[in-house]
Amino acid sequence: MQRRRMSSEEAISDQLEKQKIKRNKDVRQLYLSHMKLSESPDLTKYKFLTILWLNGNELRNVNSLAPLENLSELYLHDNFLRSITGALSSLRKLTTLTLQNNQLDSLTSTLEELRTMAFLSCLNLFANPIAQNTNYRLQTIFTIPSLQILDQLTVKNDERRRSRQLFDIYREPVRRQVAFLRTSRDLEPIERPTSSFFRLTQPLDCGNNFLKKSQVFASDLEAARARARHHSLMSWSHLDWSTVAARAKGQQQSAEPQIITISFQ
């Protein structure tokens, strides 16, 4: 006699009963693999779920997983997924995600969905149409800098460097030209000012030429005073601490502290 296949709800109830878990908030892991599911079940009541196995099913859509923001490991390999757009971008705590052996056909939309995952260190995308794209691996490494393992292979520093050269169209040209504590043939020589550049010289007719289209003054002194009113310090005040009363007991209170103001012409 053939055994009846359990539904996802029955499988979950069976697992929780075996683990003696009675409260939804205590559920941390769920194993729903190889159950021929065509849609991911509604798991929103398990808000603290951290590990979920859904591999080996017939899933075509996983949008119901979006509310599971505490997931750290998600196994979706061996399904029929053609797109994950709008389904996984909210899962920003993911560290492990397996999507190999699906039907993902848009590398751009797939990486756009994964680029917000700052903690994603292990990702599998092989055995998908997108893995046939030119520079697929380098583009994935560039888009998700946190990756340590991609398609079961360790991400190397040389791959990170080459990914920046190919895809960092704004920063990489600058990075390749800037030389820090070293010489670079690509850099143009810097023209350094000579000592004469810093030498003070007496300006000619400075009173009438310190600003273009300025008022013509009768003398240099009037021009200097006009400039000082706009660009110079006119007065400066400070407290005369010698007039401040001491804190020693028995000493008489002195006169009010004096504020000295110096005005400049």
Salt bridges, closest charged atoms under 4 A:
GLU10 OE2 - ARG4 NH2 3.20
ASP14 OD2 - LYS18 NZ 3.34
ASP26 OD2 - ARG23 NE 2.82
ASP105 OD2 - ARG82 NH2 3.25
GLU112 OE1 - ARG115 NH1 3.32
ASP158 OD1 - ARG161 NH2 2.43
ASP158 OD2 - ARG162 NE 3.10
GLU159 OE2 - ARG137 NE 2.71
ASP168 OD2 - ARG175 NH2 3.87
GLU172 OE1 - ARG175 NH1 2.43
